[in-house]
Amino acid sequence: MEGMVFTRKWMRFLHWLIIGNFVIESGYGLYMIFFAVGGSRWPLMGRSIETPIEVILNRRLYAIETWIVIASLATYLAITVFLPTILKCLPIIKRFLN
């Protein structure tokens, strides 16, 4: 029983480490898009005409990276948190429907 508790603690730690990594990466990507690259804040709007193409492409690459991280976080949470909860409730739902 001791080994199982030890393993559960490490699995919980690893779970939160993965979630924290996704959150930090999302924050980093948003920071790079809106504050660091190009020196401007918020979307470019009309300033995109005079902004160098390299800056626009860098912001676009960071935006793609951020969307991938956000989608990965949503998928990870769906598989590890929501799916087990749904599977636990499935017998109750089946009994209710019958």
Distance bins in CASP14 RR format, pairs under 12 A and 6 or more apart:
PFRMAT RR
TARGET T0000
AUTHOR 0000-0000-0000
RMODE 2
METHOD distances of the structure
MODEL  1
1 7 0 0 0 0 0 1 0 0 0 0 0
1 8 0 0 0 0 0 1 0 0 0 0 0
2 8 0 0 0 0 0 1 0 0 0 0 0
2 9 0 0 0 0 0 1 0 0 0 0 0
3 9 0 0 0 0 1 0 0 0 0 0 0
3 10 0 0 0 0 1 0 0 0 0 0 0
3 11 0 0 0 0 0 1 0 0 0 0 0
4 10 0 0 0 0 0 1 0 0 0 0 0
4 11 0 0 0 0 0 1 0 0 0 0 0
5 11 0 0 0 0 0 1 0 0 0 0 0
5 12 0 0 0 0 0 1 0 0 0 0 0
6 12 0 0 0 0 0 1 0 0 0 0 0
6 13 0 0 0 0 0 1 0 0 0 0 0
7 13 0 0 0 0 0 1 0 0 0 0 0
7 14 0 0 0 0 0 1 0 0 0 0 0
8 14 0 0 0 0 0 1 0 0 0 0 0
8 15 0 0 0 0 0 1 0 0 0 0 0
9 15 0 0 0 0 0 1 0 0 0 0 0
9 16 0 0 0 0 0 1 0 0 0 0 0
10 16 0 0 0 0 0 1 0 0 0 0 0
10 17 0 0 0 0 0 1 0 0 0 0 0
11 17 0 0 0 0 0 1 0 0 0 0 0
11 18 0 0 0 0 0 1 0 0 0 0 0
11 80 0 0 0 0 0 1 0 0 0 0 0
12 18 0 0 0 0 0 1 0 0 0 0 0
12 19 0 0 0 0 0 1 0 0 0 0 0
12 80 0 0 0 0 0 1 0 0 0 0 0
13 19 0 0 0 0 0 1 0 0 0 0 0
13 20 0 0 0 0 0 1 0 0 0 0 0
14 20 0 0 0 0 0 1 0 0 0 0 0
14 21 0 0 0 0 0 1 0 0 0 0 0
14 76 0 0 0 0 0 1 0 0 0 0 0
14 80 0 0 0 0 0 1 0 0 0 0 0
15 21 0 0 0 0 0 1 0 0 0 0 0
15 22 0 0 0 0 0 1 0 0 0 0 0
15 76 0 0 0 0 1 0 0 0 0 0 0
15 77 0 0 0 0 0 1 0 0 0 0 0
15 79 0 0 0 0 0 1 0 0 0 0 0
15 80 1 0 0 1 0 0 0 0 0 0 0
15 81 0 0 0 0 1 0 0 0 0 0 0
15 84 0 0 0 0 0 1 0 0 0 0 0
16 22 0 0 0 0 0 1 0 0 0 0 0
16 23 0 0 0 0 0 1 0 0 0 0 0
16 76 0 0 0 0 0 1 0 0 0 0 0
16 77 0 0 0 0 0 1 0 0 0 0 0
16 80 0 0 0 0 0 1 0 0 0 0 0
16 81 0 0 0 0 0 1 0 0 0 0 0
17 23 0 0 0 0 0 1 0 0 0 0 0
17 24 0 0 0 0 0 1 0 0 0 0 0
17 76 0 0 0 0 0 1 0 0 0 0 0
18 24 0 0 0 0 0 1 0 0 0 0 0
18 25 0 0 0 0 0 1 0 0 0 0 0
18 69 0 0 0 0 0 1 0 0 0 0 0
18 72 0 0 0 0 1 0 0 0 0 0 0
18 73 0 0 0 0 1 0 0 0 0 0 0
18 75 0 0 0 0 0 1 0 0 0 0 0
18 76 1 0 0 1 0 0 0 0 0 0 0
18 77 0 0 0 0 1 0 0 0 0 0 0
18 79 0 0 0 0 0 1 0 0 0 0 0
18 80 0 0 0 0 1 0 0 0 0 0 0
18 81 0 0 0 0 0 1 0 0 0 0 0
19 25 0 0 0 0 0 1 0 0 0 0 0
19 26 0 0 0 0 0 1 0 0 0 0 0
19 69 0 0 0 0 0 1 0 0 0 0 0
19 72 0 0 0 0 0 1 0 0 0 0 0
19 73 1 0 0 1 0 0 0 0 0 0 0
19 74 0 0 0 0 0 1 0 0 0 0 0
19 76 1 0 0 1 0 0 0 0 0 0 0
19 77 1 0 0 1 0 0 0 0 0 0 0
19 80 0 0 0 0 1 0 0 0 0 0 0
19 81 0 0 0 0 1 0 0 0 0 0 0
20 26 0 0 0 0 1 0 0 0 0 0 0
20 27 0 0 0 0 0 1 0 0 0 0 0
20 28 0 0 0 0 0 1 0 0 0 0 0
20 69 0 0 0 0 0 1 0 0 0 0 0
20 73 0 0 0 0 1 0 0 0 0 0 0
20 76 0 0 0 0 0 1 0 0 0 0 0
20 77 0 0 0 0 0 1 0 0 0 0 0
21 27 0 0 0 0 0 1 0 0 0 0 0
21 28 0 0 0 0 0 1 0 0 0 0 0
21 69 0 0 0 0 1 0 0 0 0 0 0
21 72 0 0 0 0 0 1 0 0 0 0 0
21 73 0 0 0 0 1 0 0 0 0 0 0
21 76 0 0 0 0 0 1 0 0 0 0 0
22 28 0 0 0 0 0 1 0 0 0 0 0
22 29 0 0 0 0 0 1 0 0 0 0 0
22 66 0 0 0 0 0 1 0 0 0 0 0
22 68 0 0 0 0 0 1 0 0 0 0 0
22 69 1 0 1 0 0 0 0 0 0 0 0
22 70 1 0 0 1 0 0 0 0 0 0 0
22 71 0 0 0 0 0 1 0 0 0 0 0
22 72 1 0 0 1 0 0 0 0 0 0 0
22 73 1 1 0 0 0 0 0 0 0 0 0
22 74 0 0 0 0 1 0 0 0 0 0 0
22 75 0 0 0 0 0 1 0 0 0 0 0
22 76 1 0 0 1 0 0 0 0 0 0 0
22 77 0 0 0 0 1 0 0 0 0 0 0
22 80 0 0 0 0 0 1 0 0 0 0 0
23 29 0 0 0 0 0 1 0 0 0 0 0
23 30 0 0 0 0 0 1 0 0 0 0 0
23 66 0 0 0 0 0 1 0 0 0 0 0
23 69 0 0 0 0 1 0 0 0 0 0 0
23 70 0 0 0 0 1 0 0 0 0 0 0
23 72 0 0 0 0 0 1 0 0 0 0 0
23 73 1 0 0 1 0 0 0 0 0 0 0
23 76 0 0 0 0 0 1 0 0 0 0 0
23 77 0 0 0 0 0 1 0 0 0 0 0
24 30 0 0 0 0 0 1 0 0 0 0 0
24 31 0 0 0 0 0 1 0 0 0 0 0
24 66 0 0 0 0 0 1 0 0 0 0 0
24 69 0 0 0 0 1 0 0 0 0 0 0
24 73 0 0 0 0 0 1 0 0 0 0 0
25 31 0 0 0 0 0 1 0 0 0 0 0
25 32 0 0 0 0 0 1 0 0 0 0 0
25 62 0 0 0 0 0 1 0 0 0 0 0
25 65 0 0 0 0 1 0 0 0 0 0 0
25 66 1 0 0 1 0 0 0 0 0 0 0
25 67 0 0 0 0 0 1 0 0 0 0 0
25 68 0 0 0 0 1 0 0 0 0 0 0
25 69 1 0 1 0 0 0 0 0 0 0 0
25 70 0 0 0 0 1 0 0 0 0 0 0
25 71 0 0 0 0 0 1 0 0 0 0 0
25 72 0 0 0 0 1 0 0 0 0 0 0
25 73 0 0 0 0 1 0 0 0 0 0 0
26 32 0 0 0 0 0 1 0 0 0 0 0
26 33 0 0 0 0 0 1 0 0 0 0 0
26 62 0 0 0 0 0 1 0 0 0 0 0
26 63 0 0 0 0 0 1 0 0 0 0 0
26 65 0 0 0 0 1 0 0 0 0 0 0
26 66 1 0 0 1 0 0 0 0 0 0 0
26 67 0 0 0 0 1 0 0 0 0 0 0
26 68 0 0 0 0 0 1 0 0 0 0 0
26 69 1 0 1 0 0 0 0 0 0 0 0
26 70 1 0 1 0 0 0 0 0 0 0 0
26 71 0 0 0 0 0 1 0 0 0 0 0
26 72 0 0 0 0 1 0 0 0 0 0 0
26 73 1 0 0 1 0 0 0 0 0 0 0
26 74 0 0 0 0 0 1 0 0 0 0 0
27 33 0 0 0 0 1 0 0 0 0 0 0
27 34 0 0 0 0 0 1 0 0 0 0 0
27 35 0 0 0 0 0 1 0 0 0 0 0
27 36 0 0 0 0 0 1 0 0 0 0 0
27 62 0 0 0 0 0 1 0 0 0 0 0
27 65 0 0 0 0 0 1 0 0 0 0 0
27 66 1 0 0 1 0 0 0 0 0 0 0
27 69 0 0 0 0 1 0 0 0 0 0 0
27 70 0 0 0 0 1 0 0 0 0 0 0
27 73 0 0 0 0 0 1 0 0 0 0 0
28 34 0 0 0 0 0 1 0 0 0 0 0
28 35 0 0 0 0 0 1 0 0 0 0 0
28 36 0 0 0 0 1 0 0 0 0 0 0
28 37 0 0 0 0 0 1 0 0 0 0 0
28 62 0 0 0 0 1 0 0 0 0 0 0
28 65 0 0 0 0 1 0 0 0 0 0 0
28 66 0 0 0 0 1 0 0 0 0 0 0
28 69 0 0 0 0 1 0 0 0 0 0 0
29 35 0 0 0 0 1 0 0 0 0 0 0
29 36 0 0 0 0 1 0 0 0 0 0 0
29 37 0 0 0 0 1 0 0 0 0 0 0
29 58 0 0 0 0 0 1 0 0 0 0 0
29 59 0 0 0 0 0 1 0 0 0 0 0
29 61 0 0 0 0 0 1 0 0 0 0 0
29 62 1 0 1 0 0 0 0 0 0 0 0
29 63 0 0 0 0 1 0 0 0 0 0 0
29 64 0 0 0 0 0 1 0 0 0 0 0
29 65 1 0 0 1 0 0 0 0 0 0 0
29 66 1 0 1 0 0 0 0 0 0 0 0
29 67 0 0 0 0 1 0 0 0 0 0 0
29 68 0 0 0 0 0 1 0 0 0 0 0
29 69 1 0 0 1 0 0 0 0 0 0 0
29 70 0 0 0 0 1 0 0 0 0 0 0
30 36 0 0 0 0 0 1 0 0 0 0 0
30 37 0 0 0 0 0 1 0 0 0 0 0
30 41 0 0 0 0 0 1 0 0 0 0 0
30 42 0 0 0 0 0 1 0 0 0 0 0
30 59 0 0 0 0 0 1 0 0 0 0 0
30 62 0 0 0 0 1 0 0 0 0 0 0
30 63 0 0 0 0 1 0 0 0 0 0 0
30 65 0 0 0 0 0 1 0 0 0 0 0
30 66 1 0 0 1 0 0 0 0 0 0 0
30 67 0 0 0 0 0 1 0 0 0 0 0
30 69 0 0 0 0 1 0 0 0 0 0 0
30 70 0 0 0 0 1 0 0 0 0 0 0
31 37 0 0 0 0 1 0 0 0 0 0 0
31 39 0 0 0 0 0 1 0 0 0 0 0
31 41 0 0 0 0 0 1 0 0 0 0 0
31 59 0 0 0 0 0 1 0 0 0 0 0
31 62 0 0 0 0 1 0 0 0 0 0 0
31 66 0 0 0 0 1 0 0 0 0 0 0
32 38 0 0 0 0 1 0 0 0 0 0 0
32 39 0 0 0 0 0 1 0 0 0 0 0
32 55 0 0 0 0 0 1 0 0 0 0 0
32 58 0 0 0 0 1 0 0 0 0 0 0
32 59 1 0 0 1 0 0 0 0 0 0 0
32 60 0 0 0 0 0 1 0 0 0 0 0
32 61 0 0 0 0 1 0 0 0 0 0 0
32 62 1 0 1 0 0 0 0 0 0 0 0
32 63 0 0 0 0 1 0 0 0 0 0 0
32 64 0 0 0 0 0 1 0 0 0 0 0
32 65 0 0 0 0 1 0 0 0 0 0 0
32 66 0 0 0 0 1 0 0 0 0 0 0
32 69 0 0 0 0 0 1 0 0 0 0 0
33 39 0 0 0 0 0 1 0 0 0 0 0
33 40 0 0 0 0 0 1 0 0 0 0 0
33 41 0 0 0 0 0 1 0 0 0 0 0
33 42 0 0 0 0 1 0 0 0 0 0 0
33 43 0 0 0 0 1 0 0 0 0 0 0
33 44 0 0 0 0 0 1 0 0 0 0 0
33 55 0 0 0 0 0 1 0 0 0 0 0
33 56 0 0 0 0 0 1 0 0 0 0 0
33 58 0 0 0 0 1 0 0 0 0 0 0
33 59 1 0 1 0 0 0 0 0 0 0 0
33 60 0 0 0 0 1 0 0 0 0 0 0
33 61 0 0 0 0 1 0 0 0 0 0 0
33 62 1 0 1 0 0 0 0 0 0 0 0
33 63 1 0 1 0 0 0 0 0 0 0 0
33 64 0 0 0 0 0 1 0 0 0 0 0
33 65 0 0 0 0 1 0 0 0 0 0 0
33 66 1 0 0 1 0 0 0 0 0 0 0
33 67 0 0 0 0 0 1 0 0 0 0 0
33 69 0 0 0 0 0 1 0 0 0 0 0
34 40 0 0 0 0 1 0 0 0 0 0 0
34 41 1 0 0 1 0 0 0 0 0 0 0
34 42 1 0 0 1 0 0 0 0 0 0 0
34 43 0 0 0 0 1 0 0 0 0 0 0
34 44 0 0 0 0 0 1 0 0 0 0 0
34 59 0 0 0 0 1 0 0 0 0 0 0
34 62 0 0 0 0 1 0 0 0 0 0 0
34 63 0 0 0 0 1 0 0 0 0 0 0
34 66 0 0 0 0 0 1 0 0 0 0 0
35 41 1 0 0 1 0 0 0 0 0 0 0
35 42 0 0 0 0 1 0 0 0 0 0 0
35 59 0 0 0 0 0 1 0 0 0 0 0
35 62 0 0 0 0 0 1 0 0 0 0 0
36 55 0 0 0 0 0 1 0 0 0 0 0
36 58 0 0 0 0 1 0 0 0 0 0 0
36 59 0 0 0 0 1 0 0 0 0 0 0
36 62 0 0 0 0 1 0 0 0 0 0 0
37 44 0 0 0 0 0 1 0 0 0 0 0
37 51 0 0 0 0 0 1 0 0 0 0 0
37 52 0 0 0 0 0 1 0 0 0 0 0
37 54 0 0 0 0 1 0 0 0 0 0 0
37 55 1 0 0 1 0 0 0 0 0 0 0
37 56 0 0 0 0 1 0 0 0 0 0 0
37 57 0 0 0 0 1 0 0 0 0 0 0
37 58 1 0 1 0 0 0 0 0 0 0 0
37 59 1 0 1 0 0 0 0 0 0 0 0
37 60 0 0 0 0 1 0 0 0 0 0 0
37 61 0 0 0 0 1 0 0 0 0 0 0
37 62 1 0 0 1 0 0 0 0 0 0 0
37 63 0 0 0 0 1 0 0 0 0 0 0
37 65 0 0 0 0 0 1 0 0 0 0 0
37 66 0 0 0 0 0 1 0 0 0 0 0
38 44 0 0 0 0 1 0 0 0 0 0 0
38 47 0 0 0 0 1 0 0 0 0 0 0
38 48 0 0 0 0 0 1 0 0 0 0 0
38 50 0 0 0 0 0 1 0 0 0 0 0
38 51 1 0 0 1 0 0 0 0 0 0 0
38 52 0 0 0 0 1 0 0 0 0 0 0
38 53 0 0 0 0 0 1 0 0 0 0 0
38 54 0 0 0 0 1 0 0 0 0 0 0
38 55 1 0 1 0 0 0 0 0 0 0 0
38 56 0 0 0 0 1 0 0 0 0 0 0
38 57 0 0 0 0 0 1 0 0 0 0 0
38 58 1 0 0 1 0 0 0 0 0 0 0
38 59 1 0 0 1 0 0 0 0 0 0 0
38 62 0 0 0 0 0 1 0 0 0 0 0
39 47 0 0 0 0 0 1 0 0 0 0 0
39 51 0 0 0 0 1 0 0 0 0 0 0
39 52 0 0 0 0 0 1 0 0 0 0 0
39 55 0 0 0 0 1 0 0 0 0 0 0
39 58 0 0 0 0 0 1 0 0 0 0 0
39 59 0 0 0 0 0 1 0 0 0 0 0
40 46 0 0 0 0 0 1 0 0 0 0 0
40 47 1 0 0 1 0 0 0 0 0 0 0
40 48 0 0 0 0 1 0 0 0 0 0 0
40 50 0 0 0 0 0 1 0 0 0 0 0
40 51 1 0 0 1 0 0 0 0 0 0 0
40 52 0 0 0 0 0 1 0 0 0 0 0
40 55 0 0 0 0 1 0 0 0 0 0 0
40 56 0 0 0 0 0 1 0 0 0 0 0
40 59 0 0 0 0 1 0 0 0 0 0 0
41 47 0 0 0 0 0 1 0 0 0 0 0
42 48 0 0 0 0 0 1 0 0 0 0 0
42 59 0 0 0 0 0 1 0 0 0 0 0
43 51 0 0 0 0 0 1 0 0 0 0 0
43 56 0 0 0 0 0 1 0 0 0 0 0
43 59 0 0 0 0 1 0 0 0 0 0 0
43 60 0 0 0 0 0 1 0 0 0 0 0
43 63 0 0 0 0 0 1 0 0 0 0 0
44 50 0 0 0 0 1 0 0 0 0 0 0
44 51 1 0 1 0 0 0 0 0 0 0 0
44 52 0 0 0 0 0 1 0 0 0 0 0
44 53 0 0 0 0 0 1 0 0 0 0 0
44 55 0 0 0 0 1 0 0 0 0 0 0
44 56 1 0 0 1 0 0 0 0 0 0 0
44 59 1 0 0 1 0 0 0 0 0 0 0
44 60 0 0 0 0 0 1 0 0 0 0 0
44 63 0 0 0 0 0 1 0 0 0 0 0
45 51 0 0 0 0 0 1 0 0 0 0 0
46 56 0 0 0 0 0 1 0 0 0 0 0
47 55 0 0 0 0 0 1 0 0 0 0 0
47 56 0 0 0 0 0 1 0 0 0 0 0
47 59 0 0 0 0 0 1 0 0 0 0 0
48 55 0 0 0 0 1 0 0 0 0 0 0
48 56 1 0 0 1 0 0 0 0 0 0 0
48 57 0 0 0 0 0 1 0 0 0 0 0
48 59 0 0 0 0 1 0 0 0 0 0 0
48 60 0 0 0 0 0 1 0 0 0 0 0
49 56 0 0 0 0 0 1 0 0 0 0 0
50 56 0 0 0 0 0 1 0 0 0 0 0
51 57 0 0 0 0 0 1 0 0 0 0 0
51 58 0 0 0 0 0 1 0 0 0 0 0
51 59 0 0 0 0 1 0 0 0 0 0 0
51 60 0 0 0 0 0 1 0 0 0 0 0
52 58 0 0 0 0 1 0 0 0 0 0 0
52 59 0 0 0 0 0 1 0 0 0 0 0
53 59 0 0 0 0 0 1 0 0 0 0 0
53 60 0 0 0 0 0 1 0 0 0 0 0
54 60 0 0 0 0 0 1 0 0 0 0 0
54 61 0 0 0 0 0 1 0 0 0 0 0
55 61 0 0 0 0 0 1 0 0 0 0 0
55 62 0 0 0 0 0 1 0 0 0 0 0
56 62 0 0 0 0 0 1 0 0 0 0 0
56 63 0 0 0 0 0 1 0 0 0 0 0
57 63 0 0 0 0 0 1 0 0 0 0 0
57 64 0 0 0 0 0 1 0 0 0 0 0
58 64 0 0 0 0 0 1 0 0 0 0 0
58 65 0 0 0 0 0 1 0 0 0 0 0
59 65 0 0 0 0 0 1 0 0 0 0 0
59 66 0 0 0 0 0 1 0 0 0 0 0
60 66 0 0 0 0 0 1 0 0 0 0 0
60 67 0 0 0 0 0 1 0 0 0 0 0
61 67 0 0 0 0 0 1 0 0 0 0 0
61 68 0 0 0 0 0 1 0 0 0 0 0
62 68 0 0 0 0 0 1 0 0 0 0 0
62 69 0 0 0 0 0 1 0 0 0 0 0
63 69 0 0 0 0 0 1 0 0 0 0 0
63 70 0 0 0 0 0 1 0 0 0 0 0
64 70 0 0 0 0 0 1 0 0 0 0 0
64 71 0 0 0 0 0 1 0 0 0 0 0
65 71 0 0 0 0 0 1 0 0 0 0 0
65 72 0 0 0 0 0 1 0 0 0 0 0
66 72 0 0 0 0 0 1 0 0 0 0 0
66 73 0 0 0 0 0 1 0 0 0 0 0
67 73 0 0 0 0 0 1 0 0 0 0 0
67 74 0 0 0 0 0 1 0 0 0 0 0
68 74 0 0 0 0 0 1 0 0 0 0 0
68 75 0 0 0 0 0 1 0 0 0 0 0
69 75 0 0 0 0 0 1 0 0 0 0 0
69 76 0 0 0 0 0 1 0 0 0 0 0
70 76 0 0 0 0 0 1 0 0 0 0 0
70 77 0 0 0 0 0 1 0 0 0 0 0
71 77 0 0 0 0 0 1 0 0 0 0 0
71 78 0 0 0 0 0 1 0 0 0 0 0
72 78 0 0 0 0 0 1 0 0 0 0 0
72 79 0 0 0 0 0 1 0 0 0 0 0
73 79 0 0 0 0 0 1 0 0 0 0 0
73 80 0 0 0 0 0 1 0 0 0 0 0
73 81 0 0 0 0 0 1 0 0 0 0 0
74 80 0 0 0 0 0 1 0 0 0 0 0
74 81 0 0 0 0 0 1 0 0 0 0 0
74 82 0 0 0 0 1 0 0 0 0 0 0
75 81 0 0 0 0 0 1 0 0 0 0 0
75 82 0 0 0 0 0 1 0 0 0 0 0
75 83 0 0 0 0 0 1 0 0 0 0 0
76 82 0 0 0 0 0 1 0 0 0 0 0
76 83 0 0 0 0 0 1 0 0 0 0 0
77 83 0 0 0 0 1 0 0 0 0 0 0
77 84 0 0 0 0 0 1 0 0 0 0 0
77 85 0 0 0 0 0 1 0 0 0 0 0
78 84 0 0 0 0 0 1 0 0 0 0 0
78 85 0 0 0 0 0 1 0 0 0 0 0
78 86 0 0 0 0 1 0 0 0 0 0 0
79 85 0 0 0 0 0 1 0 0 0 0 0
79 86 0 0 0 0 0 1 0 0 0 0 0
79 87 0 0 0 0 0 1 0 0 0 0 0
81 87 0 0 0 0 0 1 0 0 0 0 0
81 88 0 0 0 0 0 1 0 0 0 0 0
82 88 0 0 0 0 0 1 0 0 0 0 0
82 89 0 0 0 0 0 1 0 0 0 0 0
83 89 0 0 0 0 0 1 0 0 0 0 0
83 90 0 0 0 0 0 1 0 0 0 0 0
84 90 0 0 0 0 0 1 0 0 0 0 0
85 92 0 0 0 0 0 1 0 0 0 0 0
85 93 0 0 0 0 0 1 0 0 0 0 0
86 92 0 0 0 0 0 1 0 0 0 0 0
86 93 0 0 0 0 1 0 0 0 0 0 0
87 93 0 0 0 0 0 1 0 0 0 0 0
87 94 0 0 0 0 0 1 0 0 0 0 0
89 95 0 0 0 0 0 1 0 0 0 0 0
89 96 0 0 0 0 1 0 0 0 0 0 0
90 96 0 0 0 0 0 1 0 0 0 0 0
90 97 0 0 0 0 0 1 0 0 0 0 0
91 97 0 0 0 0 0 1 0 0 0 0 0
91 98 0 0 0 0 0 1 0 0 0 0 0
92 98 0 0 0 0 0 1 0 0 0 0 0
END
